[in-house]
């Protein structure tokens, strides 16, 4: 990105920060959708943080497109929560699937579990099942709402609650960025929001079934994701920072 475009993006982000200053929850979502009508999307993977934002959207009927990426390898508990969420909020959740030809070629050439064999294979699988569908989901949007929190990982700690995603050319807003895991859990219980039962079984972060395990006491929040790799590689590429 050239200097002028970067400056313009920074100006826009500063304006959004002013717009959202002091606002939380539904009030924050309403403010951003009024400023960017029909240009705001929210991605849910049905994690515990995502369920809070879904609850805000579902109850307020704020004009935000909700979408999810179905990799084809999700836990059955995730699919169950997905159904309960749609029923609870009468909410349309647009679903994006991997490109059929790409995933057929990958599995045919390397096998169904090739992601265990190398980081390269795992990243290729993530690209086909997540990154490329995400690019389609974000097309035409200006604002991307996520459930990211700073304490989830070192990489996410270095992000900001409003930031420009240069890879996807979109502004991201993380309404729960400064929330602790305890705050999230307490809110889920107090509002009786449906959540994935795997969270009660040692899964603070839930992704594809073959690539997620429960964490042990004292382990990092995302230690159960791609556990056979070292700590520096605990991202699939959906959320990157260029700082």
N, C-alpha and C positions, 0 to 999 in steps of 0.2 A: 504494500500500500504506500502511495506517495505521501509526502509531508502534508499537502493540502487536504487530501481525503482523510488522513489521520486526524488532522486538526478539526475538520468538520464533524467527524465521529465523536471526538472528545467533547465538542460543543453540544452535540445532541444528547450525549450521555449526561452531561452536567445539567441540561434542561430537565431530563427525566428525573434526575436525583432531586431537583428542586420541586418538581411536580409531586413526587412521592414522599417527600420529607414529612415525617411524622405519621405516615399512613401505614396500616398493616391489614392483613387479611382481605376481606371482601372490599373494604374501602380502597385498598391499594389496587386490586384488580379492576374495580370500576373506574378508577382514575386513569389507568393506562389504556383501557379499552375505549374510553371516551376520547382520548388523545390520538389513538391509533385504531379507529373503527375498522372492523373486519380484517385486521392485520396482526392479530395476536393469537398465538397457538401455545398450547400446554402439552408437554410430553409426559405420559405416565408409564411407568413400568410396574405400577401397583405396589411400590414400596411404601413403607409407613409414612414417609414424608409426602409422597405423591398423593396419598389418600387424604391428607389434610387439605391440600390445595383442591383436590377433586371435590371435597365436601364444600368448600367455599364456592366453587363454581356451580355445583349441583343445587345448592340451596338458594343462591342468589340469582341463578339463571343469567349470569353475566355473559356477554357475547365473546366467548373464547372457544376456539376449536380445540377439542381434546383429541389427542391421537396416541396410539401405542404402536410399538414394533413387536410383531409376533415372529420370533426367530424360528419357531418350530421345535424348539428344545426347552421350553419353559416347564417349570414344575406343575404338576396337576393342581397343587394348592393355589398357584397363581391364576390358573384358568378358573378355578372355583371362585376366587375373590373377584375376578373380572366379571363373572356372571352376577354375583351379588351386588357389585357396584352399579352395574347397568340397571338392575332391578330397583335398587335403593333410590337412585337419583333420577331415573327415567332419562338417562344421559346417553347421547350418541357418542361413541368412541370410535373415531376413524382408525382403521387398522391397516398397517403396511407390512407386507410380507417380502421375504427375499426374492430376488429375481430368479425365476424357475430355472432358466438355462445356466446361470452362474452357479447356483447351488448344486444342480445335477452334475455339472462338470467337476466341481470341487470334490464332491463325495465320490464320484466315479473314479477320479484320478488318485485320490489320497485316502479314501475310506471315511467312515462316519465319525471316527474319533481322532482324526489326524492332529487336532489341536493340542493333544498331549505330547506330540513328538517334537515340536519345536515352537519357538516364539513366532517365527515367520508363518507357520501354518495356523497358529492360533489367531494372529492378526488378520490373516486372509479370511478366516472363518468369520471373525467379527466384522470385517469389512462387508462381506456378502450379506450376512444376517442382520447387521445393524446400521453400518455407516451409509451404505447406498440407499437403503429404505429411508433412513433419516433425511437424506438429501432430498428425496422426493416429498417427504412430509413437510419440510420447511419451505418448499418452493413457494414464492409469492408472499411470504410472511415478513413482517418487520421486527416483531418482538417474539421472543421464545421464552416462555415461563418454565422453570424447572424446580425440582425439589432438592437441589444441591444444598448441602450445609458445609460450613468451613471445617468442622471437626471430622468429617468423613475420611479425609486423607490429607497428606502433606501437599499434594498437588492442588487439591481443592481449597486448602487453607490459603494458598497464594492467589486465589481468584478474588474478585470483588463482587458485591451483591448485585451490581449492575455493571455489565461489561460488554465489550464488542467482541464477537466471535469472528475473527478474520477468516477462518477456514470456511465457515458457512455464510459469511457476509450477513450477519444478523446480530441484533442486540439481545443479550440474555439478561433476564431478571430472575434472581433467586430469592423469593420472599422469605424463606426460612433460613437464610444464610447464617445468621447469628444464633439460631436456636440450638440448644444442646439436645442430646438424645433423650435426656430426662424430661425436658420441656415437651418434646414431641410425644413421648409416651403418655405423659400426663394429659395432654390435650386430646389424644386419641381416646383415652378412657373417659374423660369428663364429657366429651361430646358423643361418646358411643359410636365412633366411626368404625366401619368394618375394616379389618386389616388381615394381612396374611398370617395364618397360624404358624408358619415357619419362624416368625419373629419370636415366638414363645419357645422355640426349640433350638436357640443358639444361632439364628441366622439374622444378624443385623442388616446385612446387605444381600439381596437376592437377585440373581441373574438367571442364566441358563442352568438347567439342572446338572449337566455333566461338569460344569465349570464352577460350581458353588458348593461349599461344605459349611457345616456349622463351625463357629470359632470357639476356641478354648478360652478359659478365663485368663485375662491379662493380654490376650492377643489384640492386634490392631483391628479396627472396625471392618476393614476390607480384607483381612487376612484370609477369609474363606473364599475369596474370588481368585481363580487361577492360582490356587495354592501351591502348585508345583513350580511356579516361577518365582524369581526373587522379587522383593518388595518394590523395586524401582519400576516394575512393569504392570502395576495394578490398575491400568486403565484400558478400556477397549477402543478408545478413540472418539467416543461420542462427545466427551467434554475435554477439550484441550485448552491450554493457555499459552499465549505467545509472549508472555512477559519474560 
